[in-house]
Structures are given as C-alpha cells and as structure tokens.
C-alpha cells in the first residue's frame, strides 16, 4: 500500500510505499484484472 500526502498543483505526493522506478495506476483501475498489461503515459 502507498501513503499519500498533500496535493500540490493537481498532483498528489506519495510519501511512503513506492520504491524508485515503480509506477502506479492513478486512473481506470476498475478496468484492470490480474496480469493486465498497462502502458505508462
């Protein structure tokens, strides 16, 4: 799990739980299932 912090200029700060070079899905998670391939934009 991640821990979020304050929102700054329409971006939410992730304070804990995310390692360098890891990415998270921030929109459309409801369309995902295990093993779904995603494309970083």
N, CA, C and O atoms as CSV, one atom per row, in Angstrom:
chain,resi,resn,atom,element,x,y,z
A,1,UNK,N,N,0.825,-1.175,0.000
A,1,UNK,CA,C,0.000,0.000,0.000
A,1,UNK,C,C,0.876,1.248,0.000
A,1,UNK,O,O,2.010,1.229,0.479
A,2,UNK,N,N,0.337,2.321,-0.539
A,2,UNK,CA,C,1.058,3.591,-0.504
A,2,UNK,C,C,0.388,4.526,0.489
A,2,UNK,O,O,-0.787,4.366,0.820
A,3,UNK,N,N,1.142,5.490,0.953
A,3,UNK,CA,C,0.588,6.539,1.813
A,3,UNK,C,C,0.738,7.847,1.071
A,3,UNK,O,O,1.839,8.232,0.678
A,4,UNK,N,N,-0.381,8.528,0.884
A,4,UNK,CA,C,-0.344,9.797,0.166
A,4,UNK,C,C,-0.236,10.956,1.137
A,4,UNK,O,O,-0.632,10.865,2.299
A,5,UNK,N,N,0.308,12.038,0.629
A,5,UNK,CA,C,0.455,13.258,1.410
A,5,UNK,C,C,-0.379,14.357,0.793
A,5,UNK,O,O,-1.457,14.099,0.259
A,6,UNK,N,N,0.107,15.565,0.861
A,6,UNK,CA,C,-0.651,16.705,0.351
A,6,UNK,C,C,-0.744,16.718,-1.172
A,6,UNK,O,O,0.046,16.086,-1.873
A,7,UNK,N,N,-1.723,17.449,-1.651
A,7,UNK,CA,C,-1.874,17.663,-3.088
A,7,UNK,C,C,-1.222,18.996,-3.430
A,7,UNK,O,O,-1.477,20.013,-2.785
A,8,UNK,N,N,-0.372,18.973,-4.459
A,8,UNK,CA,C,0.358,20.169,-4.878
A,8,UNK,C,C,0.155,20.354,-6.375
A,8,UNK,O,O,0.576,19.510,-7.166
A,9,UNK,N,N,-0.481,21.443,-6.768
A,9,UNK,CA,C,-0.711,21.757,-8.183
A,9,UNK,C,C,-1.297,20.572,-8.959
A,9,UNK,O,O,-0.744,20.167,-9.982
A,10,UNK,N,N,-2.409,20.018,-8.478
A,10,UNK,CA,C,-3.114,18.895,-9.110
A,10,UNK,C,C,-2.328,17.598,-9.129
A,10,UNK,O,O,-2.650,16.712,-9.920
A,11,UNK,N,N,-1.316,17.447,-8.297
A,11,UNK,CA,C,-0.560,16.206,-8.160
A,11,UNK,C,C,-0.565,15.821,-6.684
A,11,UNK,O,O,-0.411,16.678,-5.813
A,12,UNK,N,N,-0.742,14.535,-6.405
A,12,UNK,CA,C,-0.729,14.061,-5.027
A,12,UNK,C,C,0.643,13.487,-4.709
A,12,UNK,O,O,1.174,12.680,-5.471
A,13,UNK,N,N,1.204,13.894,-3.608
A,13,UNK,CA,C,2.512,13.421,-3.175
A,13,UNK,C,C,2.367,12.020,-2.583
A,13,UNK,O,O,1.509,11.799,-1.728
A,14,UNK,N,N,3.200,11.066,-3.029
A,14,UNK,CA,C,3.261,9.737,-2.421
A,14,UNK,C,C,4.390,9.780,-1.405
A,14,UNK,O,O,5.555,9.946,-1.766
A,15,UNK,N,N,4.040,9.630,-0.131
A,15,UNK,CA,C,5.036,9.758,0.927
A,15,UNK,C,C,5.712,8.448,1.281
A,15,UNK,O,O,6.888,8.444,1.644
A,16,UNK,N,N,4.995,7.332,1.184
A,16,UNK,CA,C,5.557,6.028,1.557
A,16,UNK,C,C,4.970,4.930,0.685
A,16,UNK,O,O,3.877,5.062,0.135
A,17,UNK,N,N,5.732,3.835,0.573
A,17,UNK,CA,C,5.220,2.633,-0.066
A,17,UNK,C,C,5.542,2.494,-1.536
A,17,UNK,O,O,5.105,1.532,-2.169
A,18,UNK,N,N,6.292,3.423,-2.098
A,18,UNK,CA,C,6.646,3.360,-3.513
A,18,UNK,C,C,8.160,3.444,-3.625
A,18,UNK,O,O,8.775,4.399,-3.149
A,19,UNK,N,N,8.754,2.443,-4.255
A,19,UNK,CA,C,10.203,2.417,-4.442
A,19,UNK,C,C,10.587,3.178,-5.700
A,19,UNK,O,O,9.753,3.372,-6.585
A,20,UNK,N,N,11.847,3.612,-5.789
A,20,UNK,CA,C,12.303,4.295,-7.009
A,20,UNK,C,C,12.030,3.436,-8.245
A,20,UNK,O,O,12.193,2.216,-8.203
A,21,UNK,N,N,11.623,4.057,-9.318
A,21,UNK,CA,C,11.324,3.416,-10.602
A,21,UNK,C,C,10.040,2.597,-10.611
A,21,UNK,O,O,9.740,1.979,-11.632
A,22,UNK,N,N,9.265,2.557,-9.529
A,22,UNK,CA,C,7.963,1.904,-9.541
A,22,UNK,C,C,6.927,2.911,-10.023
A,22,UNK,O,O,7.062,4.114,-9.800
A,23,UNK,N,N,5.899,2.407,-10.681
A,23,UNK,CA,C,4.818,3.272,-11.140
A,23,UNK,C,C,3.498,2.752,-10.588
A,23,UNK,O,O,3.382,1.579,-10.235
A,24,UNK,N,N,2.521,3.621,-10.517
A,24,UNK,CA,C,1.199,3.233,-10.047
A,24,UNK,C,C,0.149,3.686,-11.052
A,24,UNK,O,O,0.351,4.644,-11.797
A,25,UNK,N,N,-0.955,2.989,-11.055
A,25,UNK,CA,C,-2.094,3.366,-11.890
A,25,UNK,C,C,-2.920,4.360,-11.089
A,25,UNK,O,O,-3.299,4.085,-9.951
A,26,UNK,N,N,-3.201,5.518,-11.683
A,26,UNK,CA,C,-3.954,6.549,-10.969
A,26,UNK,C,C,-5.327,6.809,-11.582
A,26,UNK,O,O,-6.096,7.627,-11.076
A,27,UNK,N,N,-5.625,6.115,-12.663
A,27,UNK,CA,C,-6.918,6.310,-13.316
A,27,UNK,C,C,-7.289,5.023,-14.046
A,27,UNK,O,O,-6.438,4.406,-14.686
A,28,UNK,N,N,-8.542,4.618,-13.956
A,28,UNK,CA,C,-9.028,3.450,-14.681
A,28,UNK,C,C,-8.705,2.115,-14.033
A,28,UNK,O,O,-8.760,1.082,-14.700
A,29,UNK,N,N,-8.365,2.113,-12.735
A,29,UNK,CA,C,-8.018,0.874,-12.050
A,29,UNK,C,C,-9.140,-0.157,-12.112
A,29,UNK,O,O,-8.879,-1.360,-12.128
A,30,UNK,N,N,-10.360,0.301,-12.148
A,30,UNK,CA,C,-11.506,-0.606,-12.166
A,30,UNK,C,C,-11.539,-1.473,-13.422
A,30,UNK,O,O,-12.252,-2.477,-13.455
A,31,UNK,N,N,-10.788,-1.108,-14.445
A,31,UNK,CA,C,-10.750,-1.882,-15.686
A,31,UNK,C,C,-9.667,-2.957,-15.666
A,31,UNK,O,O,-9.570,-3.744,-16.607
A,32,UNK,N,N,-8.856,-3.005,-14.617
A,32,UNK,CA,C,-7.735,-3.932,-14.553
A,32,UNK,C,C,-8.110,-5.239,-13.884
A,32,UNK,O,O,-8.985,-5.282,-13.019
A,33,UNK,N,N,-7.436,-6.306,-14.296
A,33,UNK,CA,C,-7.502,-7.583,-13.599
A,33,UNK,C,C,-6.078,-8.118,-13.528
A,33,UNK,O,O,-5.183,-7.579,-14.179
A,34,UNK,N,N,-5.860,-9.163,-12.752
A,34,UNK,CA,C,-4.517,-9.708,-12.567
A,34,UNK,C,C,-3.886,-10.048,-13.914
A,34,UNK,O,O,-4.484,-10.746,-14.734
A,35,UNK,N,N,-2.682,-9.552,-14.129
A,35,UNK,CA,C,-1.945,-9.842,-15.356
A,35,UNK,C,C,-2.204,-8.885,-16.506
A,35,UNK,O,O,-1.602,-9.030,-17.570
A,36,UNK,N,N,-3.085,-7.911,-16.318
A,36,UNK,CA,C,-3.364,-6.946,-17.372
A,36,UNK,C,C,-2.121,-6.119,-17.661
A,36,UNK,O,O,-1.494,-5.602,-16.736
A,37,UNK,N,N,-1.760,-5.988,-18.922
A,37,UNK,CA,C,-0.627,-5.154,-19.302
A,37,UNK,C,C,-1.080,-3.707,-19.367
A,37,UNK,O,O,-2.165,-3.401,-19.862
A,38,UNK,N,N,-0.233,-2.824,-18.860
A,38,UNK,CA,C,-0.531,-1.399,-18.900
A,38,UNK,C,C,0.605,-0.665,-19.586
A,38,UNK,O,O,1.735,-1.151,-19.633
A,39,UNK,N,N,0.300,0.499,-20.112
A,39,UNK,CA,C,1.284,1.326,-20.806
A,39,UNK,C,C,1.408,2.643,-20.056
A,39,UNK,O,O,0.420,3.351,-19.859
A,40,UNK,N,N,2.623,2.967,-19.641
A,40,UNK,CA,C,2.856,4.226,-18.933
A,40,UNK,C,C,2.773,5.384,-19.913
A,40,UNK,O,O,3.330,5.324,-21.009
A,41,UNK,N,N,2.085,6.423,-19.517
A,41,UNK,CA,C,1.951,7.610,-20.359
A,41,UNK,C,C,2.681,8.777,-19.759
A,41,UNK,O,O,2.679,9.867,-20.331
